Amino acid sequence: MSGPLEGVRVLDLSTVLMGPFATQILGDFGAEVIKVESPEGDVTRQLWPYRNRGMGHMFMNVNRNKRSVALDLKRPEARDAVLALVATADVMVYNIRPKAMARLRLSYDDVREANGRIIYVGAFGYSQRGPYASRAAYEDLIQGAIGLPHLFRAQGAEPQYAPINLVDRTLGLHIANAVSAALYHREKTGLGQRIDIPMFEHMLAIVMGEHLAGAAFEPRVDDPGYARILAKERRPFATRDGFICTLIYNDKQWRAFFELIGRPAMMDEDERFSTVEGRSKNYAAANALLAAEIAKRTTAQWLEAFERADIPAQRMNDLEDILADPHLATIGYFAEHEHPTEGRIRTTAVPSEWSVSQPGYRRHAPALGEHTREALREAGLADATIDALIASGAARAAR
């Protein structure tokens, strides 16, 4: 399984989650990814749970299909080694602020001198053209900046963060998309380029794409905020023995629902429910009706009734339900692999399915510095030079 990006070499200077998730996607797609870590290693190596220190669960699941090179980039000799790697690369990805890259003398101009065709991708908090350019940015801070905790509050809950790393994961997808598009552009033009992926602005495209609402018009026709998404009762509905998720959306589905609850005339008689416009102005009433009716039957009864009526519905899964899901078992979504130091491990599969160049699992998540000697030798460094880097502490190699 070579993948569609076979032959592309990616130099990954990113850490934690956003950048590593992006480069894992590129690695899954067949790119050769060289992960450059500090001699202490990516911090996610230490996140519990793990079987062996330095191979934490988060690290294992965003760093497959990579090789690890450990270098202290504050040391000039290590910087020279990175530039040797740059010379052989197609793409370089980092996720610290550009000013920090400039202090390391690894700015776009510095890197372009070593490789004029490089695609140089930076992911960080804010556009460098605005007053927030130098601000630090982390998952929770950006969630706050894009108004996500406020949206929970607008629904009637306490302000809170999404219980997943929504920003980092989403930005990882944006990075992978940008790299793929830039590679295509270079294929046509021969030109490398610098690409900035600011977290704040990319996430706002998602949030405000639907929550501009009335503010999408000038002058405004209503307040910002998409009413259906913000409806206070928009949540899984309690049944007699659990919860069920359903979205009764169009006229046909609503008519079928009123038949199910024995009130078929309500669709035509109550203007709050009879049209899309009426329902879009009365989401609270629609959700309250659903909540009251769904509480009268068990989850299994509703799933059977909704399937018979062709109304979309889904049992609310917990994490154990997902691990035991029969559909996922059939398609092998949670794949198991034998890791040379961690034993049997479980990973998520590449979710896209290709008829020719299927991406896949080719390399285990590496030990810190597992490939330092190998990758630097490939970049043209002599064994004596590599030995000197390791002996001085500018580089680290796994035992």
DOVEXKOL-578861 format. One record per residue (C-alpha): residue number from 1; x, z, y. Coordinates in nm, 4 decimals, m for minus. Each point is the difference from the previous one (the first is absolute). Example, Ala and Ser with C-alpha at 12.3 -4.5 7.8 and 13.67 -1.06 7.14 Angstrom:
REM residues 2
{1; {1.2300; 0.7800; m0.4500}}
{2; {0.1370; m0.0660; 0.3440}}
END
This chain:
REM residues 399
{1; {0.0000; 0.0000; 0.0000}}
{2; {0.2167; m0.1258; 0.2829}}
{3; {m0.2617; 0.0083; 0.2766}}
{4; {m0.0534; m0.2320; 0.2967}}
{5; {0.2895; 0.1425; 0.2074}}
{6; {0.2668; m0.0504; m0.2654}}
{7; {0.3303; m0.0788; 0.1723}}
{8; {m0.0789; 0.1950; 0.3190}}
{9; {0.2309; 0.2917; 0.0741}}
{10; {m0.1338; 0.2943; 0.2049}}
{11; {0.2179; 0.2697; 0.1522}}
{12; {m0.2157; 0.3118; 0.0284}}
{13; {0.1198; 0.2622; 0.2503}}
{14; {m0.3383; 0.1722; 0.0134}}
{15; {m0.0936; 0.3481; m0.1203}}
{16; {m0.2958; 0.2139; m0.1092}}
{17; {m0.3102; m0.2186; m0.0490}}
{18; {m0.0907; m0.2759; 0.2466}}
{19; {0.3123; m0.2154; m0.0387}}
{20; {0.0648; 0.0793; m0.3672}}
{21; {m0.3599; m0.0897; m0.0912}}
{22; {0.0452; m0.3357; 0.1747}}
{23; {0.3294; m0.0760; m0.1715}}
{24; {m0.1419; 0.1052; m0.3361}}
{25; {m0.2697; m0.2641; 0.0478}}
{26; {0.2714; m0.2554; 0.0757}}
{27; {0.1902; 0.1178; m0.3071}}
{28; {m0.3136; m0.0268; m0.2130}}
{29; {m0.0320; m0.3571; 0.1280}}
{30; {0.3430; m0.0796; m0.1390}}
{31; {0.2320; 0.0670; 0.2945}}
{32; {0.3304; 0.1739; m0.0687}}
{33; {m0.0161; 0.3216; 0.2033}}
{34; {0.3086; 0.2056; 0.0828}}
{35; {m0.1013; 0.3425; 0.1269}}
{36; {0.2606; 0.1544; 0.2315}}
{37; {m0.0304; 0.3800; m0.0017}}
{38; {0.1956; 0.2774; 0.1632}}
{39; {0.2352; 0.1957; m0.2308}}
{40; {m0.2735; 0.2683; m0.0112}}
{41; {m0.2602; m0.2544; m0.1077}}
{42; {m0.3504; m0.0866; 0.1151}}
{43; {m0.1930; 0.3220; 0.0720}}
{44; {m0.2798; m0.1050; m0.2369}}
{45; {0.2423; 0.0511; m0.2875}}
{46; {m0.0548; 0.3757; 0.0474}}
{47; {m0.3817; 0.0029; 0.0184}}
{48; {m0.1598; 0.2000; m0.2799}}
{49; {m0.1119; m0.0675; m0.2678}}
{50; {0.2977; m0.1486; m0.1822}}
{51; {0.1619; 0.0241; m0.3413}}
{52; {0.3557; m0.0012; 0.1363}}
{53; {0.1121; 0.0880; 0.3520}}
{54; {0.0569; m0.3112; 0.2069}}
{55; {m0.2686; m0.2057; m0.1744}}
{56; {m0.3215; 0.1238; 0.1625}}
{57; {m0.3360; m0.1557; m0.0795}}
{58; {m0.0356; m0.1656; 0.3412}}
{59; {0.3456; m0.1540; m0.0195}}
{60; {m0.0659; m0.1304; m0.3499}}
{61; {m0.3160; m0.1794; 0.1090}}
{62; {0.1306; m0.1794; 0.3089}}
{63; {0.3503; m0.0926; m0.1150}}
{64; {m0.0298; m0.1929; m0.3233}}
{65; {0.1629; m0.3439; m0.0134}}
{66; {0.2879; 0.1129; 0.2244}}
{67; {0.3688; 0.0821; m0.0254}}
{68; {0.1422; 0.3034; 0.1825}}
{69; {0.3135; m0.0030; 0.2159}}
{70; {0.0944; 0.3280; 0.1704}}
{71; {0.1835; m0.0331; 0.3333}}
{72; {0.0516; 0.2266; 0.3013}}
{73; {m0.0875; m0.2441; 0.2772}}
{74; {0.1497; 0.2278; 0.2651}}
{75; {0.3414; m0.0849; m0.1405}}
{76; {0.1493; m0.3277; 0.1300}}
{77; {0.1337; m0.0988; m0.3399}}
{78; {m0.3493; 0.0428; m0.1496}}
{79; {m0.1445; m0.2137; 0.2807}}
{80; {0.2487; m0.2720; m0.0910}}
{81; {m0.1208; 0.0218; m0.3588}}
{82; {m0.3621; m0.0397; 0.1139}}
{83; {0.0942; m0.3085; 0.2018}}
{84; {0.1620; m0.1433; m0.3119}}
{85; {m0.3333; 0.0496; m0.1756}}
{86; {m0.1809; m0.1518; 0.3003}}
{87; {0.2053; m0.3154; m0.0351}}
{88; {m0.1502; m0.0582; m0.3462}}
{89; {m0.3604; 0.0962; 0.0898}}
{90; {m0.3078; m0.1917; 0.1096}}
{91; {m0.1923; 0.2971; 0.1382}}
{92; {0.0851; 0.3420; 0.1439}}
{93; {m0.2661; 0.2700; 0.0348}}
{94; {0.0368; 0.3313; 0.1862}}
{95; {m0.2433; 0.2646; 0.1282}}
{96; {0.1796; 0.2086; 0.2599}}
{97; {m0.0200; m0.0571; 0.3746}}
{98; {0.1924; m0.3036; 0.1290}}
{99; {0.2130; 0.2192; 0.2277}}
{100; {0.1240; 0.1863; m0.3068}}
{101; {0.0895; m0.3310; m0.1638}}
{102; {0.1899; m0.0959; 0.3160}}
{103; {0.1965; 0.3276; m0.0139}}
{104; {0.0991; m0.0894; m0.3551}}
{105; {0.1068; m0.3411; 0.1334}}
{106; {m0.2539; m0.1630; m0.2296}}
{107; {m0.2286; m0.1495; 0.2646}}
{108; {m0.1398; m0.3497; m0.0467}}
{109; {0.2834; m0.1484; 0.2044}}
{110; {0.2578; 0.1879; m0.2096}}
{111; {m0.1561; m0.1075; m0.3271}}
{112; {m0.0565; m0.3588; 0.1123}}
{113; {0.3744; m0.0372; 0.0569}}
{114; {0.0512; 0.0648; m0.3707}}
{115; {m0.2875; m0.2225; m0.1102}}
{116; {m0.1739; m0.2352; 0.2417}}
{117; {m0.2812; m0.0745; m0.2478}}
{118; {m0.0964; 0.3635; m0.0546}}
{119; {m0.3642; 0.1075; 0.0317}}
{120; {0.0368; 0.3377; 0.1710}}
{121; {m0.3117; 0.2150; m0.0342}}
{122; {m0.0482; 0.3338; 0.1738}}
{123; {m0.2973; 0.2301; m0.0595}}
{124; {m0.0414; 0.2929; 0.2392}}
{125; {m0.2565; 0.1808; 0.2106}}
{126; {m0.0740; m0.2042; 0.3100}}
{127; {0.0659; m0.3351; 0.1627}}
{128; {0.3341; m0.0015; 0.1750}}
{129; {m0.1613; m0.1675; 0.3021}}
{130; {m0.2023; 0.3061; 0.1032}}
{131; {0.0552; 0.3552; 0.1255}}
{132; {m0.0383; 0.1471; m0.3513}}
{133; {0.2993; m0.1959; m0.1306}}
{134; {0.2235; 0.3017; m0.0624}}
{135; {m0.2657; 0.2310; m0.1468}}
{136; {0.0463; 0.1359; m0.3506}}
{137; {m0.2724; m0.1061; m0.2399}}
{138; {m0.1154; 0.1359; m0.3332}}
{139; {m0.3101; m0.0553; m0.2110}}
{140; {m0.2050; 0.2878; 0.1445}}
{141; {0.1015; m0.0738; 0.3590}}
{142; {m0.1064; m0.3618; m0.0237}}
{143; {m0.3267; 0.0971; m0.1677}}
{144; {m0.0628; 0.2166; 0.3049}}
{145; {0.1047; m0.2745; 0.2424}}
{146; {m0.2401; m0.2538; m0.1510}}
{147; {m0.2880; 0.2468; 0.0171}}
{148; {m0.0526; 0.0530; m0.3725}}
{149; {m0.0526; 0.3802; 0.0187}}
{150; {m0.2414; m0.0632; 0.2889}}
{151; {m0.2014; m0.2377; m0.2187}}
{152; {m0.0456; 0.2771; m0.2577}}
{153; {m0.1186; 0.2237; 0.2831}}
{154; {m0.2375; m0.2687; 0.1228}}
{155; {m0.1552; 0.0063; m0.3490}}
{156; {m0.0635; 0.3710; 0.0346}}
{157; {0.2991; 0.1355; m0.1924}}
{158; {0.3025; 0.1900; 0.1246}}
{159; {0.2816; m0.2260; 0.1260}}
{160; {0.2239; m0.0778; m0.2962}}
{161; {0.2529; m0.2486; m0.1308}}
{162; {m0.0781; m0.2508; m0.2734}}
{163; {0.1122; 0.1567; m0.3308}}
{164; {0.2307; m0.2916; m0.0764}}
{165; {0.3014; m0.1384; 0.1855}}
{166; {m0.2241; m0.2643; 0.1496}}
{167; {0.2288; m0.1086; 0.2842}}
{168; {0.3210; m0.0235; m0.2016}}
{169; {m0.1656; m0.1902; m0.2844}}
{170; {m0.1808; m0.2385; 0.2334}}
{171; {0.3150; m0.0683; 0.2001}}
{172; {0.1847; m0.0673; m0.3241}}
{173; {m0.2452; m0.2808; m0.0682}}
{174; {0.0491; m0.1360; 0.3541}}
{175; {0.3778; 0.0024; m0.0467}}
{176; {m0.0219; m0.1867; m0.3302}}
{177; {m0.2370; m0.2548; 0.1552}}
{178; {0.2304; m0.0531; 0.2975}}
{179; {0.3066; m0.0451; m0.2202}}
{180; {m0.1786; m0.2562; m0.2163}}
{181; {m0.1166; m0.1961; 0.3060}}
{182; {0.3471; 0.0141; 0.1596}}
{183; {0.1598; m0.1285; m0.3189}}
{184; {m0.2415; m0.2935; 0.0031}}
{185; {0.0784; m0.0648; 0.3676}}
{186; {0.3732; 0.0056; m0.0720}}
{187; {m0.0495; m0.2378; m0.2916}}
{188; {m0.1525; m0.2512; 0.2427}}
{189; {0.2269; 0.0570; 0.3012}}
{190; {0.3184; 0.1611; m0.1293}}
{191; {m0.0428; 0.2785; 0.2569}}
{192; {0.0241; 0.3722; m0.0602}}
{193; {m0.1571; 0.2391; 0.2483}}
{194; {m0.0715; 0.3600; 0.1014}}
{195; {m0.3438; 0.1411; m0.0817}}
{196; {m0.1360; 0.3307; 0.1339}}
{197; {m0.2824; 0.1706; m0.1910}}
{198; {m0.1269; 0.2871; 0.2212}}
{199; {m0.2230; 0.2478; m0.1814}}
{200; {m0.2315; 0.0876; 0.2894}}
{201; {m0.0911; m0.3543; 0.0939}}
{202; {m0.0415; m0.1224; m0.3583}}
{203; {m0.2326; 0.2852; m0.0924}}
{204; {m0.2035; m0.0458; 0.3180}}
{205; {m0.0762; m0.3547; m0.1115}}
{206; {m0.1761; 0.1575; m0.2982}}
{207; {m0.1736; 0.2872; 0.1803}}
{208; {m0.1054; m0.1798; 0.3150}}
{209; {m0.0823; m0.3219; m0.1832}}
{210; {m0.3287; 0.1655; m0.0927}}
{211; {m0.0251; 0.2899; 0.2441}}
{212; {0.0251; m0.2038; 0.3193}}
{213; {m0.3709; m0.0588; m0.0619}}
{214; {m0.1777; m0.0108; 0.3366}}
{215; {0.3315; 0.0064; 0.1842}}
{216; {0.0803; m0.3411; m0.1531}}
{217; {m0.2095; m0.1467; 0.2806}}
{218; {0.0719; 0.0058; 0.3714}}
{219; {m0.2033; 0.1477; 0.1507}}
{220; {m0.0679; 0.2331; m0.2925}}
{221; {m0.3265; m0.0307; m0.1876}}
{222; {0.0424; 0.3387; m0.1724}}
{223; {0.2585; 0.2711; m0.0681}}
{224; {0.2999; m0.0514; m0.2281}}
{225; {m0.0502; 0.1064; m0.3613}}
{226; {m0.1552; m0.1836; m0.2960}}
{227; {m0.3239; 0.1885; m0.0633}}
{228; {m0.0241; m0.0617; m0.3763}}
{229; {0.3498; 0.1319; m0.0651}}
{230; {m0.0519; 0.3028; 0.2246}}
{231; {m0.3440; 0.0948; m0.1341}}
{232; {0.0128; 0.3706; m0.0842}}
{233; {m0.1576; m0.0455; m0.3450}}
{234; {0.2330; m0.2866; m0.1000}}
{235; {0.1498; 0.1695; m0.3019}}
{236; {m0.0455; 0.0117; m0.3780}}
{237; {m0.3555; 0.1120; m0.0713}}
{238; {m0.0637; 0.3086; m0.2114}}
{239; {m0.1965; m0.0616; m0.3187}}
{240; {m0.1447; 0.2713; m0.2247}}
{241; {0.3336; 0.0321; m0.1813}}
{242; {0.2708; m0.1650; 0.2094}}
{243; {0.0544; m0.2629; 0.2654}}
{244; {m0.0518; m0.3725; 0.0267}}
{245; {0.1231; m0.2591; 0.2464}}
{246; {m0.2331; m0.2805; 0.0987}}
{247; {m0.0322; m0.2462; 0.2849}}
{248; {m0.3488; m0.1460; 0.0257}}
{249; {0.0713; m0.2730; 0.2496}}
{250; {m0.2237; m0.3055; 0.0124}}
{251; {m0.3769; m0.0520; 0.0016}}
{252; {m0.0150; m0.0807; m0.3718}}
{253; {0.1808; 0.3213; m0.0934}}
{254; {m0.2155; 0.2154; 0.2260}}
{255; {m0.3181; m0.1528; m0.1399}}
{256; {0.1267; 0.0723; m0.3524}}
{257; {0.0784; 0.3594; 0.0991}}
{258; {m0.3515; 0.0602; 0.1342}}
{259; {m0.1356; m0.1359; m0.3290}}
{260; {0.2218; 0.2475; m0.1888}}
{261; {m0.1328; 0.2988; 0.1918}}
{262; {m0.3630; m0.1141; m0.0299}}
{263; {m0.0504; m0.0815; 0.3696}}
{264; {0.0058; m0.3828; 0.0085}}
{265; {m0.2136; m0.0302; 0.3139}}
{266; {0.2511; 0.1969; 0.2081}}
{267; {0.2260; m0.3033; 0.0351}}
{268; {m0.2642; m0.1875; 0.1970}}
{269; {m0.1743; 0.2889; 0.1708}}
{270; {0.2948; 0.1956; 0.1444}}
{271; {0.1858; m0.2014; 0.2637}}
{272; {0.3029; 0.2301; m0.0347}}
{273; {0.0694; m0.1505; m0.3419}}
{274; {m0.1627; m0.3440; m0.0019}}
{275; {0.2800; m0.1970; 0.1696}}
{276; {0.3791; 0.0052; 0.0342}}
{277; {m0.0388; 0.0720; 0.3707}}
{278; {m0.2390; 0.2855; m0.0634}}
{279; {0.2294; 0.1604; m0.2565}}
{280; {0.3053; m0.0486; 0.2235}}
{281; {m0.1755; 0.2069; 0.2664}}
{282; {m0.1142; 0.2696; m0.2423}}
{283; {0.2888; 0.0718; m0.2356}}
{284; {m0.0634; 0.3744; 0.0161}}
{285; {m0.3590; m0.0399; m0.1175}}
{286; {0.0996; m0.2427; m0.2744}}
{287; {0.2683; 0.2319; m0.1333}}
{288; {m0.2303; 0.3015; 0.0180}}
{289; {m0.2578; m0.1871; m0.2078}}
{290; {0.2646; m0.0948; m0.2574}}
{291; {0.1297; 0.3568; m0.0199}}
{292; {m0.3472; 0.1416; m0.0605}}
{293; {m0.0939; m0.2513; m0.2699}}
{294; {0.3323; m0.0082; m0.1854}}
{295; {m0.0044; 0.3796; m0.0364}}
{296; {m0.3024; m0.0369; m0.2303}}
{297; {0.1787; m0.1649; m0.2959}}
{298; {0.3233; 0.0359; m0.1952}}
{299; {0.3033; m0.2187; 0.0602}}
{300; {m0.0515; m0.1842; m0.3300}}
{301; {m0.3647; m0.0660; 0.0808}}
{302; {0.0881; m0.1452; 0.3374}}
{303; {0.2839; m0.2143; m0.1367}}
{304; {m0.2372; m0.1479; m0.2567}}
{305; {m0.2764; m0.0536; 0.2576}}
{306; {0.2318; m0.1531; 0.2582}}
{307; {0.1534; m0.2363; m0.2553}}
{308; {m0.3476; m0.1109; m0.1108}}
{309; {m0.0980; m0.0608; 0.3637}}
{310; {0.3307; m0.1773; 0.0835}}
{311; {0.0912; 0.2607; 0.2619}}
{312; {0.3753; 0.0737; 0.0339}}
{313; {0.0903; 0.3520; m0.1115}}
{314; {0.2985; 0.1945; m0.1313}}
{315; {0.0459; 0.3450; m0.1474}}
{316; {0.2233; 0.2135; 0.2272}}
{317; {0.3278; 0.0281; m0.1899}}
{318; {0.2485; 0.2832; 0.0180}}
{319; {0.3698; m0.0569; m0.0696}}
{320; {m0.0336; 0.0808; m0.3702}}
{321; {m0.2902; m0.2465; m0.0260}}
{322; {0.2254; m0.2713; 0.1412}}
{323; {0.2759; 0.0739; m0.2497}}
{324; {m0.2547; m0.0288; m0.2831}}
{325; {m0.1901; m0.2992; 0.1392}}
{326; {m0.0809; m0.2486; m0.2830}}
{327; {0.0304; m0.3071; 0.2229}}
{328; {0.3481; 0.1031; 0.1123}}
{329; {0.0948; 0.0736; m0.3607}}
{330; {m0.1126; m0.3481; m0.1063}}
{331; {0.2101; m0.1801; 0.2616}}
{332; {0.3008; 0.2332; m0.0410}}
{333; {m0.0061; 0.1154; 0.3605}}
{334; {0.1891; 0.3227; m0.0668}}
{335; {0.3009; m0.1422; m0.1780}}
{336; {0.2445; 0.2218; m0.1881}}
{337; {0.3733; m0.0676; m0.0032}}
{338; {0.3032; 0.1661; m0.1519}}
{339; {0.2323; 0.1196; 0.2778}}
{340; {0.3662; 0.0584; m0.0968}}
{341; {0.0098; 0.3512; 0.1497}}
{342; {m0.3643; 0.0982; 0.0566}}
{343; {m0.1437; m0.0953; m0.3367}}
{344; {m0.3493; m0.1426; m0.0275}}
{345; {m0.1486; m0.0624; 0.3452}}
{346; {m0.3313; m0.1356; 0.1238}}
{347; {m0.0232; m0.2438; 0.2907}}
{348; {m0.2682; m0.2061; 0.1669}}
{349; {0.0093; m0.3683; m0.0849}}
{350; {0.0390; m0.2886; 0.2442}}
{351; {m0.3679; m0.0469; 0.0928}}
{352; {0.0092; m0.3756; 0.0685}}
{353; {m0.0245; m0.2413; m0.2920}}
{354; {0.1907; m0.3320; 0.0071}}
{355; {m0.0443; m0.2987; m0.2282}}
{356; {0.3675; m0.1051; 0.0135}}
{357; {0.2417; 0.2397; 0.1733}}
{358; {m0.1443; 0.3388; m0.0961}}
{359; {0.1789; 0.2893; 0.1739}}
{360; {0.0905; 0.3026; m0.2066}}
{361; {0.2144; 0.2996; m0.0877}}
{362; {0.3617; m0.1150; m0.0457}}
{363; {0.2143; 0.3025; 0.0947}}
{364; {m0.0484; 0.3729; m0.0205}}
{365; {0.0152; 0.2103; 0.3174}}
{366; {0.3757; 0.0536; 0.0401}}
{367; {0.2105; 0.3135; 0.0043}}
{368; {0.1723; 0.0684; 0.3321}}
{369; {0.2959; m0.2346; 0.0324}}
{370; {m0.0610; m0.1461; m0.3446}}
{371; {0.1031; m0.3470; 0.1189}}
{372; {0.2476; 0.0798; 0.2787}}
{373; {0.3003; m0.1473; m0.1774}}
{374; {m0.1904; m0.2932; m0.1439}}
{375; {m0.1670; m0.1120; 0.3250}}
{376; {0.3071; 0.0471; 0.2199}}
{377; {0.2107; m0.1937; m0.2496}}
{378; {m0.2551; m0.2830; 0.0147}}
{379; {0.0237; 0.0076; 0.3805}}
{380; {0.3726; m0.0736; m0.0262}}
{381; {0.1576; 0.3448; 0.0385}}
{382; {0.3080; 0.0627; m0.2095}}
{383; {m0.0055; 0.2816; m0.2546}}
{384; {0.2716; 0.1838; 0.1960}}
{385; {m0.2157; m0.0141; 0.3146}}
{386; {m0.3029; 0.1296; m0.1880}}
{387; {0.2059; 0.2797; m0.1544}}
{388; {0.1252; 0.0978; 0.3470}}
{389; {m0.3555; 0.0073; 0.1397}}
{390; {m0.1131; 0.2297; m0.2804}}
{391; {0.3048; 0.2235; 0.0212}}
{392; {m0.0459; 0.0480; 0.3756}}
{393; {m0.3718; 0.0843; m0.0286}}
{394; {m0.1074; m0.3136; 0.1873}}
{395; {m0.1633; m0.1151; m0.3226}}
{396; {m0.1354; 0.1633; m0.3114}}
{397; {m0.0300; m0.1336; m0.3528}}
{398; {m0.2078; 0.1412; m0.2797}}
{399; {0.1888; 0.1462; m0.2919}}
END
